Amino acid sequence: MLWQAKLPIAMAILVAVVVVLALGADDRRRCRQDCLKDGHPDYRYSPPGSGGPACECIGRDGKRVPAPAR
């Protein structure tokens, strides 16, 4: 009976991974849009919990600038 549960469990894990990846992609997109809207040519996104700010803009001189508040 245990072998019959493997497919639903694998599908549940796959759905969870897809949801997590989609949410991360949305955060990166928002970071990029906020930085470009303020005129910064580049951005750096770090996942939450990595110790630093989640979104930083890179200025034209190459220095990191805090992302604008939403």
N, C-alpha and C positions, 0 to 999 in steps of 0.2 A: 504494500500500500504506500510505502514511503516513496517509491519511484514515481507514483502517479502525482505526487505533490511537487516534484521537481520543476515541471514546466510552469505552473502558476507562480512559484517562488521566483524563478528566473525572470519571468515577465514583470513581476512587481519590482524586482531590483532594477531591471532595465528602465522601467517607467520612472523610478526615483532618480536614476542617473540623468536621464533626459531632462527632467524638471530642474535639477540642480544646474546643469549646463545652460539651460535656457535662461534661468534667473541671472547667472553670472554674465552671460552675453548681454543682457539688458542693462546691467550696471555698467559694463564697459562702454556700451553705446551711449548711455547718458553722460558718462565722463567725457567721452570724445566730443559730444555735441556741446557740452558746457564750455569746454576749453576752446573749441573752434569759434563758438559764438562770441567769446571774449577776445578773439584775435590771436590766440596762441597757436603756433604751428604744430605742436605735438602734445601728447599727454602720456601719463604713466598711471596705470591702474594696478592696484595690489588688492588681492582678495581680503575681505574683512578678517580680522584676527591675525594678520601677518605682522602686527606690531607698528606699522606706519599708517599714514593716512590712506584711505581707500583710493582717492583720486587726487592727482597732482598734475598741474599743467606745466609744460616746458616752454619757457619764454624764448624769444628770438635769440637771446644771448646764450642759450643753453642752460640757464639756471632754472631750478624748480620753483614754481610759484604755487601757492595754495589754490585749490580749485574754487571757483565762485560758489557762493551759497545758492542753493536752489530755492 
